[in-house]
């Protein structure tokens, strides 16, 4: 529509109809609005992905635990996380 309006103005020299400028302006602002909503959607999806991968709880430190048990538990957790992401 923009190309038609410019062609009509430059080549034939006639005035651009008012409905063309209104539609062009509305389309421009609609595109800006859609771009903003798309950027906001990307932001929300990235926040959702970060929150979803967060563990249910975090252990700051363990008291009176055997270090061998810690390694076995860490290996089991790692294997479980690897199978969950596949």
SVG drawing of the C-alpha trace seen along z (x, -y; Angstrom):
<svg xmlns="http://www.w3.org/2000/svg" viewBox="-10 -16 44 59">
<polyline fill="none" stroke="black" stroke-width="0.4" points="0.0,0.0 2.9,-2.3 4.5,-1.5 1.2,-2.2 0.7,-5.5 4.2,-6.7 4.0,-5.5 0.7,-7.2 2.0,-10.5 5.4,-10.5 4.5,-9.1 1.0,-10.2 1.2,-13.4 -2.2,-12.9 -2.9,-13.5 -2.7,-10.6 -6.2,-9.6 -6.8,-10.2 -7.7,-6.6 -4.2,-5.5 -2.4,-7.7 -4.6,-6.5 -4.1,-2.9 -0.3,-3.3 -0.1,-5.1 -2.3,-2.5 -0.2,0.3 3.0,-1.3 1.9,-1.7 0.4,1.8 3.8,3.2 5.5,1.3 3.0,2.7 3.5,6.3 7.2,5.9 6.9,4.7 4.7,7.6 7.1,10.0 10.0,8.6 8.0,8.8 7.1,12.4 10.7,13.4 11.5,11.9 8.7,13.7 9.7,17.1 13.3,16.7 12.3,15.9 9.9,18.9 12.7,21.2 15.1,20.0 12.5,20.5 11.5,24.0 15.1,25.3 15.6,24.0 15.9,26.7 13.1,27.0 15.6,26.2 19.3,25.5 21.4,27.0 23.9,24.5 25.9,27.0 25.7,30.5 26.8,31.4 28.0,34.9 27.8,36.5 30.2,39.0 32.0,37.4 31.6,40.7 27.8,40.4 28.0,36.9 29.8,38.0 27.3,40.9 24.4,38.6 25.9,36.0 26.5,38.6 22.9,39.9 21.5,36.4 23.7,35.7 22.5,38.9 18.9,38.0 19.2,34.5 20.8,35.8 18.0,38.2 15.4,35.6 16.8,33.2 16.8,35.8"/>
</svg>
